[in-house]
Amino acid sequence: MKILDRYIGRAVAFGVFGVLLLLLVLMGFFELLNELEEVGQGYTTAMAFGYVGLILPRYTYELFPVATLLGSLIGLGGLASHSELIAMRAAGVSLARILGAVLKTGALLLVLVVLVGEYLAPMAELQAQRMKTQAVSGQATLRTRFGFWSRSGDSIIHVGQVLPGSRLADVTLYEFGAGHTLRRAIHAGQASYEQDHWRLQQVRESEFSPQRVVTREQQSLPWKSLLEPGVLDVVVVKPQMLAAWDLWRYVGFLKQNGQDASTYEVAFWSKLVAPLVTLVMLFLSIPFVFGPLRSVGIGQRIFSGAIVGIVFYLLDKAFSQMAVVYGVNPLFAAAFPTLLFFAVALWSFRRVH
């Protein structure tokens, strides 16, 4: 039986890796087209290729559930087209045993992909963002889990959070004078971009001199900076790109500062649910092969699997947005599409069985 498990697992693994490679090539091609449009001045074609290569680990993690569904359909479909699955069933191999072999393979592949998504992808993504930011803006930036740092002239800037509509929250500026001495420090609760400058709001300003420190508060203050809204799109890493542990810590940081953390909570629970999504997709592939589609060609099976994958993707994105806009529980929003498809897969499997 171990030989049979390895045989089924090898067919599924080759199918998954083949589909994943194809999807990565397609995503990389479209990303490269977008990046080549931005080539100019300091951002070269070689940098565009390097940027795309560094973000592919993140796509590996995101595309893996769909790749497992299509790859397992290809692998099991190949066995079915040569009547090997029929021979296994005639020899007394149960449907549950075949499912077990498929899930074992999926679990092993999942461990590798989780390592990529939790360790390799965040580091590569940060490196890609840092390289592109410095090339496009000419500014050195450093991103941490609690915001990012940037240098603009003689000022060092820390931004805690980037909000929609060219707005910032928790902004701190440090201005230095001759001899790299701290001359002024400004903290603003929020900042918004107006035409060619930023408007700081809820400002607390401190001026330093050898004799004393003068502190004053203002409702608003104009701020000229090389840090433009377009640069922020490059600097900021989306919550889906962060590791689960970093997301958890950042959610706590936002709540402690009284800020909205719903987007990051949904991303955190989605990270935890992602392994279950992969196993559900593998589970769902069994009814495709042994159910009503067993007599159709491999192309029709792949097309049907792609439709299922697209429906799941759209449903997952819809519930994620509902959690942010309508205040739906983040755990429910992240888990409901997966549980719904698991129920469909279980029902289909019982019918086939």
Secondary structure, 3 states (H helix, E strand, C coil): CHHHHHHHHHHHHHHHHHHHHHHHHHHHHHHHHHHHCCCECCECHHHHHHHHHHHHHHHHHHHHHHHHHHHHHHHHHHHHHCCHHHHHHHCCCCHHHHHHHHHHHHHHHHHHHHHHHHHHHHHHHHHHHHHHHHHHHCCCEEEECCEEEEEECCEEEEEEEEECCCEEEEEEEEEECHHHCEEEEEEEEEEEEECCEEEEEEEEEEEECCCCEEEEEEEEEEECCCCCHHHHHHHCCCHHHCCHHHHHHHHHHHHHCCCCCHHHHHHHHHHHHHHHHHHHHHHHHHHHHHCHHHHCCHHHHHHHHHHHHHHHHHHHHHHHHHHHHCCCCHHHHHHHHHHHHHHHHHHHHHHHC
